[in-house]
Amino acid sequence: MKKWTTPFITFLVLVGLWQISEGGYIKAKALLAQQLLKSAWEETQAGNSRVRPWPWADTWPVARMEIERLGIDQIVLEGSSGRSLAFGPGHIAGTAPLGGLGNSAVSGHRDTHFQFLQYLQPGDQIRITPTTGESLMYAVIKRDVYDEQDTWLLEQNSNGLTLITCYPFDALIPGGPGRFVVRAIPVAGFVM
């Protein structure tokens, strides 16, 4: 009986370390990606278009999102596929370009880049700087939970910014039917 105890405990410790490192790997990848994305963003601001942050990337920076109160400064990618969202928030295809007229929608993972959404409050200011370089300020007006089937969230009937992530934030299983949605409207007269 005793001869199996040490290998079994060693096995459990190794599995535990593997699980902990897996979670750390995801967070580290997300942080490193934002640094590479910021470099690609700087090249984009210098006049280049569709600058890929690494050679095999199938996405590129389309905007910078800043929320001063929460210390958020992120690069938004084009597209919201699972591969893109692993590296940063993504602009949802079919919605207005960031900084353009209409409803611009951005999605992100609840446990990495969009974890901060739970702390946004009505009145918080979100600065969006699209590739044109002109910053636009949005004010949060609403935050709520919806079903993932509520496609009206992406409709183009008003100007604004919609940020979407999975809900609940502390869910053990990824995905799920809930979506935490933050809606913001342009601050009148603010273009920088």
N, C-alpha and C positions, 0 to 999 in steps of 0.2 A: 504494500500500500504506500509506504513512504517513498519508494523509488519513483513513483509517478508524480509526487507532489512538486518537486523542484521543476521538472520540465513543464508541468501544467501551469505553475505560477509564472515561469519564464514566458510561456506562450501568452498568458493573459496580459502580462506587462508589455510585451511586444505589440500585441493587438491594440492595447490602450495607447501606446506611443504612436502607432500608425494612425489611429483615428484622430488624435490630437494634432499630429503633423499635417494631416489632410485638411483640417479646418484652417490651420495656419497657412498652408500653401495657397488656399483660395484667397485669403485676405492679402497675403504677400503679392500674389499675382495681380490683384486689383490695384494695390498701391503702386507697384512697379509700372503697370500699364498706364496709369494716370501720368507718370513722369514721361514716358515715351510719347503719350498723346499730347502733352504740353509742348514737347519739342516739335511734333508735327504741326501743332496749332501755330507755333511761332513761324514756321515755314509758310503756312497758309496765309498768315497775316502779312508776310513779306511779298505776297502776290502769287504764290503757287496755288494750284487748285488740286483737290483730291489727293493730298499728301498722305500716303499710307504710313502709319507709325512704325511698322516693321514690314519687311518684304512680302510676307505671305498674308498680310491683312486683307480682308475683303470689305473694309470699312475705312472711313476717314473722318476727321473732325469737321463738324459743321457749326459749332457754336461753343461758347464758354458760358457756364452758368455759375453765378456767384450769389451767395446769401451771407451777407456780412454778419448778421446776428448769430448765426450758427458756425461761422468760420468755414463755410463750404465754398470750394473753388474747384469745379470739375469741367472736363471737356466732354461735350456731347457728341456722340458718333452718329453717322448716317446709318439708319436701319435699326431694327429691334429684334434681330434674330438672336437665338440663344448664344451663338458664338460672339456676336457683338456685345451683348449685355454682360458677358463674362469680364469684359475689360472696361466698361463704363456705361453710363446711361445712353439710350439710343432714341433718336428721332423716329417716330412711327410713320412709315410710308403712307402716303395718301392724306396726311394732314398738312396744314399750311407750313411753309418753310419757317424756321425759327426767326422771329423778328418780322415776319411778313403779315399780311392781312389774313384773317381767319383764325381758326383754332389750331395752334401748334401743340402737338402731343409728344411727350417724352416718357419713356418707360425705363425702369431700372430694377435691379434685384433688391428685395427688402432686407437682405442680410449683408449687403455690401454698399454699393453706391447710393441707394435710396433709403438706407436705414434712417437717415435724418428726417424723412418725410413725416414721421410720427411726431416730431417736435415743432413742425411749422404751425404757426397760428395765424388767424385772420389779421391782416395788417402787415405781416412780414413782407419785406421787399425782396424780389428776385431780379437780379440783373442778368439779362441775356445779351451776349455780344455775338452776333452772327458773323459769317465770313466777310461781310461788307465792312465790318469794323465799327459800326455805329451801335452803341449800347442802348438797350431799351429796358425800362424798369417796369416790373409787374408787381401788383399788390395782391397778396393772397386774400381771397374773399370767402372761400369755403373749403372744407375738408370733410370727407364722408366715405363710407364703405358701400360699394356696389357689387353686384354680381358680375362675373367676367363676361356674361352674355349681353350686358348693357352696352351695345355698340353706339348708342346715341351719344356717349361721352366723346366720341371722335367726330361728331357732326361739325360742319363748317358754318353754323348759323351765327357765330359771334366771334369777335376778336378776343384772343386770350391765350393763355398757356395752361395746359392740362398735364399734370405729373401723375403717373400711375405706377403702382407697385402691388405685389401680392400681399394678402392680408389673411391671417393675423401676422404681426411682425415676429412673434415668438413661436410660430408653428414649427413642429418637428419635421413635418413632411412638406417638401417644396411644392409650389403651385397652389392648388386648391381653387375653389370657386370665388373667393372674396378678392376684391380689388380696393385698395386704399387710394383715393383720388383727391388730389389737391388742385383746386381751380384758382387761377389768378387772372386779373385783368390789367391791361396797360395803364400805367400812371399817365394821366393826361399831360401832354406837353413835354414829357421827358424823353429826350434823345440826346445822347452824348457822343 
